[in-house]
Amino acid sequence: MVITVLCLNACSKDKGGGDSPSTGDYFFRAAVGGRKVDFHTVNFQGGGNDNRWEHIVVGGYEESYPTSGGPVPPSLDFEIWRLGGNIGPGTYVTPAEPNMIARYAVQQPDGTLLYNTSNSDDVFTVKIEAISKDGIKGSFSGTVRNLAGQAISITDGSFNLPYETLINP
């Protein structure tokens, strides 16, 4: 599951050359467990057939992704699948949306501590205001939980991102 966020970095265009600066009014931010975070190395990717959005992923890291080793910072992402359908402006909510997941991953010396929406029936809401090949804009909030049952609340989430371009605050 964490691989999706890592693939976002490896598979995306970087129009700013490595550690691209934020351009315009682009952002991905939220309060994670009460801490306000402006995420780094943020990306919006997706695709589908016939100009439809059948799959989208939005995610980033709490700090800049290390370029020469070092610990990977915690990451947050959400992903929605609607094969054969279309993801458009609207509200998407777990667990009612069967092919949607939100994840918060914390790298630790003994592995990844993963919080997500598939461990329980916690509610996570993504509201998409606009989506196109130019970008995506919206808001999100909800709860993610690890296998031990510990929950993290994610509140005041918002995003305005270009398509397939890495953004840093």
N, C-alpha and C positions, 0 to 999 in steps of 0.2 A: 504494500500500500504506500509506503514511503517512497517507493521507486517512482511513482507517478510524479511527485514533486521534483525528484531528481531528474527525471526525464524532461520535465518542463525546461530545465536549464540546458540540458544537452541538445534538445531538439528545436530550440527556438532561435529566431533571428535575434541578433543583438545589434541594433542600429546605432549604438553609441560606442561600440568597441570595447568589449570586456566588461568594465564596471560602468555601465551607461548611467548618465545622470538622469534625474527626473526631468521630463519635459512637459511644459504646459501644466495642466491641472490633473495629472495622473497620480493615483494613489491606491493603496490597499491598506486599510487600518481597522483596528478593533481594540477593545479592552479584553484582554485574556486573563481570566482570574482576577479582574480588577485593575490590571496594569495596562495602560494605554501603549499600544505598539503601532508604529508606522513600519510596515514590512518592507524588506529589501529583496532584491533579485525577484521581483514579482512578475508574473506572466499570466496572460489569458490565452488559452489555446482551445481549439475545438474544430469541429468539422461535421460533415455529413454528405449525403447524396442530394442532388438536385437543388443545390443552394439552400438546403435546410440545415439547421443546427441539431444534429442528433446526439452530440456529445460535447460537453464543455468542461474545462478544468480551469480554476482560478486559484493561485497559490503563491506563497512567498515565505521568506525566512525572517526571523526577528532581527537579525543583523546581517551584514554583508556576508555572502558565501565565501569561505576561505579559498584563496587562489593557490596557496602552497601548503596544503595539508592543514592540520589543526582541527579542532572540534567543529562539527557541523552545528550551526545554531538551530534552535527549535523552529519548526515550520508549521504553517497552517494552510490547509487547502480545502476546497469543496469541489465535487465532481457530480455532474448530472448526465445520465444516459437516457435517450428516448429513441432507440433504434426504430427506424421506419416512421418516426414522428418528427416533431419540430419543437425546439426549445426557443420560446419567444418571450417577449415581455410578459411578466406575470409573477405569481408567488409559487414557490416550490418548497415543500415541507416534508421532513422525515418524521415518522416512518411511513407516512401516507404515500410518498413518492418512492416506489420500490427500487429504483435504480439511481438513488442519490446517496452520497456519503460526504460527511465532513470529517477531517482528520486534523489532529494536532500531535506532532511527533517531537519527542525530546530525546536527543542522542545521549546515551550514558556509556560509561566504560564497559559495561557488560551487555550492551545492546540498545535497542530503541524502545523507549516507553511510549506506547501508542495509545492515544485517546481517540475514539471515533464514535460515530453514530450507529454502528452496527452491533455494539455490545449490549444495547438495551433499546427501549422504545423512547429514548429522549427525543425531544423536539428540536430541530434545527431548521431555521427558515431562511431562504434566500429569495429576495425580491429583485427581479430584474426589471429595471426601468427601460433600458434600451440595449439592443444587441445587434451587431452587424459586423461586416468584415473590417469596419473602422475601429470597433471596440465594444466594450460592455460597461454598463453603469448600473449600480444598484446598492442594496444593503443586505445585511445578514446578521443573525444572532441565534443563539441556541446553546445546547449543552453537549459536550463530548465526554465520554467515559472510558476508563481503561478496564482491563479484564478483572482487576481487583475491586472494581465498583467505584473507584474514586472519580469524581466528576469535576470538570472545569467549565465554568460559565464563560461564554463568549458573547459580549454585548457591544452595542454601538458600532457594529461592523459596517463599513462602507467601501465602495470601490468605484473607480473610474479608470479604465485601462484600455490602452490600444491593443489591437490584435497582434499576437506573436512578436511583441517587443518587450525586452527586459526593462523594468523600471526600478529605480532606486529613489528613496526619499531625498 
